[in-house]
C-alpha cells in the first residue's frame, strides 16, 4: 500500500474520479454539465491542496503521533483558510462562467455550505483511505518485528547434518548456498555444513540480518566486505547477485552505509 501512496498514477486516477463524480453531481443539479466541469476545475486546486496538507502533513505529524490538541487546532485553521480560498475561487469562477446561461445552473451553484461539504467529503475520503493504509502498514510492521524478535530469541540455526541435529550460531555463518535439495552452510571456524534442506525453507527461518541475493545464495549482511551492482564479497569469496534480486539487495545494502 505504501507503493500506492507514492505512485503518481494512483493519485492521478483518484483525482480523475473526483472530477468525474463532482461533475456528475453538480451537472445534474445545475442541468449544465459543461459549466459544472469548468467550475470543478477551478475548485480542484483548493481541494487538492487541502487534501494533501491534511492527509500528508496534519495526519502523520499530529494525529498518528497522538497530538490531538494540535491536530484539532491546525485542522480548524486549515478549514478556515480553505474556505477563504474557496470563496476566492467562487468569485473568479462565476466571473469566468458568466458566458454560460447562469439561469440554468440552479441555486446550488452559490451554496457555499454545499461546496464546503463536498470539499471536505473529498478530503476526509482521502484521509480515510490514507489512514486505512497506514494502519495496515503499521500492523504489518508490528507483525514483522514480532516475528524477527522471536527468531532472534534463538541465536542459531538448527539443521540436520549426517543424521545429527546441529546448531549453527548466526554470528558464525558467512553464507548459505543451495545445492538443489541440499544446502551448504559456510561458516567461520566450523567449515562447511551440508544439510538436506531447501534454501527457501531456510530463508523463512532466518532473521533479518540475512539477505537472499540469488536463488542459490543467502548471505549474512554483516559479513559482507564489498559489494557492487552485480556481486558481493564475503570473506574474500565473490558471490553473484541474481537479476531479480538486484533492486532489493541494492536498497538493503545502501541503507546500511
RAGINOR-V589293 format. One record per backbone hydrogen bond with DSSP energy under -0.5 kcal/mol. NH is the residue of the N-H (numbers start at 1). CO is the residue of the C=O. Records with the same first field share a line. If there is no record, write none. Layout:
NH: CO, CO
//
This chain:
5: 1
6: 2
7: 3, 4
8: 6
10: 7
11: 7
12: 8
13: 9
14: 10
15: 11
16: 12
17: 13
18: 14
19: 15
20: 16
21: 17
22: 18
23: 19
24: 20
25: 21
26: 22
27: 23
28: 24
29: 25
30: 26
31: 27
32: 27
36: 32
37: 33
38: 34
39: 35
40: 36
41: 37
42: 38
43: 39
44: 40
45: 41
46: 43
47: 43
48: 44
49: 45
50: 46
51: 47
52: 48
53: 49
54: 50
55: 51
56: 52
57: 53
58: 53
59: 54
61: 57
62: 58
63: 58
64: 59
66: 63
67: 62
68: 66
71: 67
72: 68
73: 69
74: 70
75: 71
76: 72
77: 73
78: 74
79: 75
80: 76
81: 77
82: 78
83: 79
84: 80
85: 81
86: 82
87: 83
88: 84
89: 85
90: 86
91: 87
92: 88
93: 89
94: 90
95: 91
96: 92
97: 93
98: 95
99: 96
100: 97
102: 100
104: 101
105: 102
106: 103
109: 106
110: 107
111: 108
112: 110
115: 111
116: 112
117: 113
118: 114
119: 115
120: 116
121: 117
122: 118
123: 119
124: 120
125: 121
126: 122
127: 123
128: 124
129: 125
130: 126
131: 127
132: 128
133: 129
134: 130
135: 131
136: 132
137: 133
138: 134
139: 135
140: 136
141: 137
142: 138
143: 139
144: 140
145: 141
146: 142
147: 143
148: 144
149: 145
150: 146
151: 147
152: 148
153: 149
154: 150, 151
155: 153
156: 154
157: 168
158: 156
159: 157, 166
161: 159, 164
164: 161
166: 159, 164
168: 157, 166
169: 167
170: 155
172: 169
173: 169, 170
174: 186
175: 186
176: 218
177: 184
178: 216
179: 182
181: 179
182: 179
183: 195
184: 177
185: 183, 193
186: 175, 184
187: 185, 191
188: 172
189: 187
193: 185
195: 183
196: 160
197: 195
201: 198
202: 198
203: 199
204: 200
205: 201, 202
206: 202
210: 207
211: 219
213: 211, 217
214: 217
217: 214
218: 176
219: 211
220: 174
221: 209, 219
223: 220
224: 221
225: 233
226: 233
228: 231
232: 239
233: 226
234: 237
235: 223
237: 234
239: 232
241: 230
242: 213, 240
245: 242
246: 242, 243
249: 245
250: 246
251: 247
252: 248
253: 249
254: 250
255: 251
256: 253
257: 254
//
